[in-house]
Amino acid sequence: MRGLALMSGGIDSPVAAGMMMRRGIRVDLVYFDGGTFSSTNELDKARSNARTLFEMVGRSGQIHAVDHAPALGAFGRAQNLHLRCVLCKRMMIRCAGILAQKVNADILITGDSLGQVASQTLPNLQLEEMASPLPVVRPLIGLDKREIENMARDFGTYDVSTSQSTPCGAVPGKPATRARRDQIEAEEMSMGMEELVNNALASCRQIALDGRTVEG
């Protein structure tokens, strides 16, 4: 079985990817580049942790980078800014699902841990999964932060994940914890979600572990 894992520079997503790798799943990774909304070193952190994970299981894999900044800018123009995090997550899952099919992956893998942030409440997780054409596997769903951090130390990703970074600049002051499907779909329709997805996928490039762009 093959999976495509959504990978950031944080603690959770490398652990989720590593858990599935240890279960024998062949995992490729996709990183969504937030541009000015995120720290400049986030891609470096994700790439470094990817290298550690691939070495841990003795396999190679691909890292795909998608330009996510235009979509984040569009979400900032939503009528209801509280929905921004759910719009963001649905966008990433939608793009990852299409990319996964192109690379023959069977599942998506995310670092969601129940209730840890606003986009990971049960109502919001349900809305986000609706955007995926493939099953979404969440190996961390029932773990608390201390358990996840211990696994990150075991995998060798903890130090990189916790190195200096700034919070995502797209997070609203009060993100919605119980977004409604009709609200989300209305926002997506008004901002032209299909075009945002197509443009994001057109920006996708494959990144080598040493930082080179392998292909556009």
FENHU-V797122 format. One record per pair of residues at least 6 apart in sequence whose C-alpha atoms are under 7 Angstrom apart, sorted by the first residue. I is the first residue (numbers start at 1). J is the second residue. If there is no record, write none. Layout:
# FENHU-V797122
i-><I	I>
j-><J	J>
This chain:
# FENHU-V797122
i-><1	1	1	2	2	2	2	2	2	3	3	3	3	3	3	3	3	3	4	4	4	4	4	4	4	4	4	5	5	5	5	5	5	5	5	6	6	6	6	6	6	7	7	7	7	7	7	8	8	9	9	9	9	9	10	10	11	11	11	11	12	12	13	13	14	15	15	16	16	16	16	17	18	21	21	22	27	28	28	28	29	29	29	30	30	30	31	31	31	32	32	32	32	33	33	33	33	33	34	34	34	35	37	37	37	37	38	38	38	38	39	39	45	45	47	49	51	52	52	54	54	62	63	63	63	64	64	64	64	65	65	65	65	66	66	66	66	66	67	67	67	68	71	72	72	74	75	75	78	81	82	82	82	82	83	83	83	84	84	85	85	85	86	86	86	87	89	90	90	93	93	94	94	95	95	97	97	97	97	106	107	107	107	107	108	108	108	108	109	109	109	110	110	111	111	112	112	112	112	113	113	113	113	113	114	114	114	114	115	118	118	118	119	119	121	123	123	124	124	124	127	129	149	152	204	205	205	205	206	206	206	206	207	207	208>
j-><25	26	106	25	26	27	105	106	107	25	26	27	28	105	106	107	108	109	27	28	29	30	100	105	107	108	109	17	27	28	29	30	108	109	110	13	29	30	31	109	110	13	14	29	30	31	46	31	46	42	43	45	46	161	161	162	152	158	161	162	111	148	110	111	49	151	152	110	111	139	140	109	53	27	57	57	61	61	62	63	62	63	64	63	64	65	64	65	66	65	66	67	68	65	66	67	68	69	67	68	69	69	69	168	169	170	166	167	168	169	165	166	160	161	209	157	209	156	157	60	61	206	206	207	208	204	205	206	207	204	205	206	207	200	201	203	204	205	200	203	204	200	196	88	170	191	84	87	187	172	172	174	175	176	175	176	179	171	172	119	171	175	119	124	128	184	128	128	131	131	132	131	132	197	201	108	132	133	134	134	134	135	136	137	134	135	136	137	136	137	138	137	138	138	140	120	138	140	141	120	140	141	142	143	120	121	141	142	121	175	176	177	125	177	177	178	179	177	178	179	181	136	158	158	216	213	215	216	213	214	215	216	213	214	214>
